[in-house]
């Protein structure tokens, strides 16, 4: 029996799902994407192909956050238009995996323990590790790593590290941080070579790794770029079709929304699934009321210091090779990691050292403001709303200043350009942090996994939408809370695991089977 699945969004999750589901010749998949498609590296523009270009305006949805206070000292990398903070998302087949910084860090066991505490009890570490291994081709080997998977993971050994990278590592060790050979290992608290999904400077996006020429040649896969999704049509509580912005109707036995934390909630709401007041305000007929749709937005805020380089600095690629995981509390194990310090050299006239808050307590939301899918959502990031968030980042800024004062880094790092050496004291630093907010672009949570009765539950542990049959959300938006790492590999892992469930459901029609057991370690 032939089964048709329509996937809305060709990002990290959508590409993974399309590749895995079409392994079964009895399942056909139509994969929809709002941006363009570049099937091979030679087709890609430089900003997509190059792993060393961060931020790609020509392939971005152009979303911004709520307005923020503006001062004369806000740097250009923080605010593009006065009072707006960019919230980057890739608009291209591959999604944000095609425009990101190629961090190939995996969520930690403690992250999944937090998911379990929020009701996702089948997502413990022992259940997800085999799927991380399945997606990886990591020469690190051992029981924590996979080889032969689609995503190629590489690290820069000491012989390939730039002088300023080596100096950063030395400075971190000089301040008492341990050296970590494997930041995807059991305890990544410390400094070490960054695992990346790049090879010879080419970004290994989900599109490149999962939608290979062999996969694209499958007769049961159709990739439709430059296609904007409006809503899902439901009949008697079951998804029947996807309606495009043009009005075209695509029938499907199963519909999967993989449009990301900013766009997936909007598709649900335009489909009649979401907060009742929002649906009423927009004039959308109610299909299933759920107050959690679009809520529970969590992201990693990022604060960057800029320095004038010394004459010894020779800007070179790669611009990012290492990072420091640390705990603001001073603990030395993975349970306390809440800050990430990263040095990057994307500009020959500047050295940047940033601090990301990995476990923010502030929670935002995404609001659908129009029935027109062409209208951007209202994003309320709420960065630093919780006072402890701001206090931890202030501490992180002070720690960066200690690092750059270390003799190893001082050889390359000169005068502080932003916020400036005269910005001292917690209050002044806090004001600078709040005045120049940026994001690491890791939004999650707006269609969260959780029990149907919970304030955050939009989907069950398989990604099935509560209250509607045949409809799934499978992407970063279903993470109930943030991992303390970039989200790309964890999103792909989620798609790998949910794809196993979907394949079983599609072939047995047992729509309420438990999520499948993990594959055997390879």
C-alpha positions, 0 to 999 in steps of 0.5 A: 500500500502506498503512503504519502507524507507531506513534510513542511520545512526542509531544515535539519529535521525535514531533510533527515525525515525525508531521507529516512522515510523514503528508504521505504519504497512504499512511502512517498514524501513531498518535501516543501521549503520556502527557500531555494535548493542547491542540490550539489556543492558546485551549485551553492553560492559561497555563503552556503558552501563555505563553513567559514562564513557566519550569517547569510542575509541572502538566505535568511527569513529576516525575522527580528525580536521585539524592540530594544533600547538603543544607544550610540555604542551598540555594535553593528553585529548586534542590531541591524535596524534601530530597535530590532535584534536579528533572529536568524533562520536559514531560508534554503533547503538545509535550513539553518544547518546550511548557514550556521557556524558548523558546531557539531556539539551534542546535548548532554545526558543532563540535558535529557534528564531535564527533558524527562523531568518535564514529562518526556520520560522516554528521551533518556540518554540511553535511548538517544545515544544510539541515534547520535551514533547513527547520524555521525561519522566521527573518527573519535570512535569509542562507545560514545561515537558513531562512524559511517553516518551521514554527518561528518564530524571533524576536530582541529588537532593542535597541528592545525590550530591557528596561533590565536586558538592555541593562545586561547586554550593556553589562557583557559588552562592558565585560569584553571580550566581543564583541557578536554580532548572530546567536547562530545565526551562524558564531561565536556566542562573545560576547553578543547578542540571544537567538533564541527560538521565541516570538511575541507572548509565545506559546511556539511549541512543536513541537505548535503549529508541526507539529500545525497544524489542517490536519495534525490534520485528516489522516485518516491521523493519530491523536493519543492523549493520556493514553496510557502506553506499556509496551513494544514487542512483537517477533517473530523480531527485528522490532517488531510492536506497541506494548503500552500500560500498560493492556495494549492492543496497537497493531499497527504496521509500524514503531515509533518511540520518541520518549519522550526521554532518560529514558523511551526507554531504559525502553521499550527495556529493558521490550521486552527490549533493553538490558544483559543484567544489567538484563533479568535483574534485572527478569525481562524476556526477552532480545530483544537485549543492548546494554550501552549502553541507558540509559548515556552520559547527558549534561546541562548543569548549571546554577548560579544566583546570586541578587541583591537588585534595586536600586530602579532595577530594574523587573521586566518581561517578557520575563524572558530576552532575551540571553545570553553564550557564552564559553570558560573557556579564554579563547579567542574562537572557537566551538571553545572555548565551554563556558560560558553566562551568562544573566540572567533576571528571573522574580521581581520580588524577585530578579535571577538570573544563572546559569552553565551548563556546556555541555561537561561531562565527567561522564557519568551514566545512567538505570536502569529499576527496575521492569517497571511503566511507571508507576514512574519511572526512577532518574536518576544525573546525576553532575553535577560528578563530573569535577573539571574540570567543577566548576573551570570552573563555579567560574570562571564564578561568579567571572566573574558577580561581575565582571559584576554589579560593572560600573557598568552592571549595578550600577545594577540589581543589589544585594546577593548573596543566594545563595550570598552575598558572604561565600562566597569562595575556590574551595573555598567556591564549589565547595561552594556549587555542589555543594550547590545543583545544578540542570539546564538540562534538556537530557538526551541520549545514553541511546540514542546513535547509534554503531557497534554494537560501540561502548560507546555505540551503541544506534541507527545513524545513521538512528535504527534500533535495532541488532539489531531490525528495524522499530524506531527511536529518534528523539529527543534520546536519540540525540545521542552527545554534548551540543551547546553549546546548548539541545537543542530545535531540534537535536532537531527537526532530527534528526527532520526528517532522520530523517523523510526517511529513514523516508519513503524506507524505508517506500515502498521497503522498502529498510530499509538505504539510507543516510541521504538526501542533504540537501535543496537550500538554499532 
